Amino acid sequence: MTLFRPTRVTLRDGRIALIRRARARDAEAVIAHVNAIGAEGVHLMTEKLRHTPEEERAVFRSADGKAGLYLVAVCDGKIVGSADIARGRHSKNRHTAELGLALRKEARGIGLGTAMMRALIEWSRSVGLQKLTLGVFASNAPARALYRKLGFVQEGRLKGQVILRGKPVDELLLALWL
Ligand SMILES: CC(C)(COP(=O)(O)OP(=O)(O)OC[C@H]1O[C@@H](n2cnc3c(N)ncnc32)[C@H](O)[C@@H]1OP(=O)(O)O)[C@@H](O)C(=O)NCCC(=O)NCCS
């Protein structure tokens, strides 16, 4: 299975989210979504996506279900979550993939992050990946708790890698062997 089957998830507040692949017409909404979270300034390395909608559509196309996957979570007609994973492009690292995940404030702490991560992990297994990696800021307690819960372990620490609200913060490199 390399294509992703859309999944409905009941969140802890009773709302239902649909997790599905990003479509060409989602490009503007996905850019706005990532930028809203980037503007919070403390969770993501990305502050503002400089992509045009057409460039974002090219990102979706490259996440073709084999080399990668770009998922969105839609709740009450709005994109409230995005999760993407990209497989290594070289023969040396094509057993690995790097992922990222970002939810809007109103969709946090109600199980959506867990559901989106499980979807990425299931897809990763289905395409024969062996190792997933990600970077997380040491100050991001909810994200660290989520990844720990799913079995990720720390393989590295880049000291003072980012300055958040004027203070140096380490970036932790986490991995999950599948
Ligand atoms: C980090 C993020 C993806 C987590 O997703 P989420 O949907 O909020 O997490 P879930 O509700 O699925 O909870 C997963 C686990 O995280 C922990 N957790 C959730 N919220 C937490 C909080 N505020 N503080 C501490 N731990 C928390 C719990 O252990 C929870 O497990 P449980 O539900 O079995 O108790 C989400 O909050 C988010 O997108 N934040 C902003 C962007 C971001 O930080 N992205 C990740 C960058 S590496």
Ligand as a Chemical Component Dictionary entry (heavy atoms), coordinates in Angstrom:
data_LIG
# 
_chem_comp.id                   LIG 
_chem_comp.type                 NON-POLYMER 
_chem_comp.pdbx_formal_charge   0 
_chem_comp.three_letter_code    LIG 
# 
loop_
_chem_comp_atom.comp_id 
_chem_comp_atom.atom_id 
_chem_comp_atom.alt_atom_id 
_chem_comp_atom.type_symbol 
_chem_comp_atom.charge 
_chem_comp_atom.model_Cartn_x 
_chem_comp_atom.model_Cartn_y 
_chem_comp_atom.model_Cartn_z 
_chem_comp_atom.pdbx_ordinal 
LIG C1  C1  C 0 3.120  18.959 19.469 1  
LIG C2  C2  C 0 1.771  18.582 18.885 2  
LIG C3  C3  C 0 1.983  18.001 17.498 3  
LIG C4  C4  C 0 1.168  17.490 19.777 4  
LIG O1  O1  O 0 -0.046 17.069 19.237 5  
LIG P1  P1  P 0 -1.376 17.039 20.158 6  
LIG O2  O2  O 0 -2.505 16.649 19.324 7  
LIG O3  O3  O 0 -1.449 18.315 20.887 8  
LIG O4  O4  O 0 -1.025 15.846 21.135 9  
LIG P2  P2  P 0 -2.035 14.731 21.650 10 
LIG O5  O5  O 0 -3.282 15.369 22.134 11 
LIG O6  O6  O 0 -2.154 13.658 20.628 12 
LIG O7  O7  O 0 -1.230 14.209 22.896 13 
LIG C5  C5  C 0 -0.092 13.380 22.761 14 
LIG C6  C6  C 0 0.650  13.266 24.065 15 
LIG O8  O8  O 0 1.348  14.452 24.304 16 
LIG C7  C7  C 0 1.266  14.797 25.680 17 
LIG N1  N1  N 0 0.732  16.137 25.765 18 
LIG C8  C8  C 0 -0.276 16.684 25.040 19 
LIG N2  N2  N 0 -0.443 17.980 25.388 20 
LIG C9  C9  C 0 0.475  18.222 26.338 21 
LIG C10 C10 C 0 0.828  19.380 27.086 22 
LIG N3  N3  N 0 0.183  20.549 26.892 23 
LIG N4  N4  N 0 1.847  19.308 27.953 24 
LIG C11 C11 C 0 2.521  18.135 28.136 25 
LIG N5  N5  N 0 2.231  17.005 27.449 26 
LIG C12 C12 C 0 1.228  17.058 26.576 27 
LIG C13 C13 C 0 0.506  13.700 26.356 28 
LIG O9  O9  O 0 1.442  12.774 26.858 29 
LIG C14 C14 C 0 -0.277 13.086 25.258 30 
LIG O10 O10 O 0 -0.447 11.714 25.424 31 
LIG P3  P3  P 0 -1.881 11.159 26.000 32 
LIG O11 O11 O 0 -2.918 11.799 25.160 33 
LIG O12 O12 O 0 -1.799 9.690  25.790 34 
LIG O13 O13 O 0 -1.898 11.610 27.400 35 
LIG C15 C15 C 0 0.800  19.797 18.813 36 
LIG O14 O14 O 0 0.549  20.237 20.104 37 
LIG C16 C16 C 0 1.313  20.932 17.948 38 
LIG O15 O15 O 0 1.158  20.901 16.739 39 
LIG N6  N6  N 0 1.928  21.969 18.550 40 
LIG C17 C17 C 0 2.405  23.129 17.828 41 
LIG C18 C18 C 0 3.415  22.811 16.714 42 
LIG C19 C19 C 0 4.472  21.875 17.177 43 
LIG O16 O16 O 0 4.999  21.979 18.283 44 
LIG N7  N7  N 0 4.859  20.928 16.311 45 
LIG C20 C20 C 0 5.893  19.950 16.615 46 
LIG C21 C21 C 0 7.219  20.497 16.292 47 
LIG S1  S1  S 0 8.506  19.301 16.588 48 
# 
loop_
_chem_comp_bond.comp_id 
_chem_comp_bond.atom_id_1 
_chem_comp_bond.atom_id_2 
_chem_comp_bond.value_order 
_chem_comp_bond.pdbx_ordinal 
LIG C1  C2  SING 1  
LIG C2  C3  SING 2  
LIG C2  C4  SING 3  
LIG C2  C15 SING 4  
LIG C4  O1  SING 5  
LIG O1  P1  SING 6  
LIG P1  O2  DOUB 7  
LIG P1  O3  SING 8  
LIG P1  O4  SING 9  
LIG O4  P2  SING 10 
LIG P2  O5  DOUB 11 
LIG P2  O6  SING 12 
LIG P2  O7  SING 13 
LIG O7  C5  SING 14 
LIG C5  C6  SING 15 
LIG C6  O8  SING 16 
LIG C6  C14 SING 17 
LIG O8  C7  SING 18 
LIG C7  N1  SING 19 
LIG C7  C13 SING 20 
LIG N1  C8  SING 21 
LIG N1  C12 SING 22 
LIG C8  N2  DOUB 23 
LIG N2  C9  SING 24 
LIG C9  C10 SING 25 
LIG C9  C12 DOUB 26 
LIG C10 N3  SING 27 
LIG C10 N4  DOUB 28 
LIG N4  C11 SING 29 
LIG C11 N5  DOUB 30 
LIG N5  C12 SING 31 
LIG C13 O9  SING 32 
LIG C13 C14 SING 33 
LIG C14 O10 SING 34 
LIG O10 P3  SING 35 
LIG P3  O11 DOUB 36 
LIG P3  O12 SING 37 
LIG P3  O13 SING 38 
LIG C15 O14 SING 39 
LIG C15 C16 SING 40 
LIG C16 O15 DOUB 41 
LIG C16 N6  SING 42 
LIG N6  C17 SING 43 
LIG C17 C18 SING 44 
LIG C18 C19 SING 45 
LIG C19 O16 DOUB 46 
LIG C19 N7  SING 47 
LIG N7  C20 SING 48 
LIG C20 C21 SING 49 
LIG C21 S1  SING 50 
# 
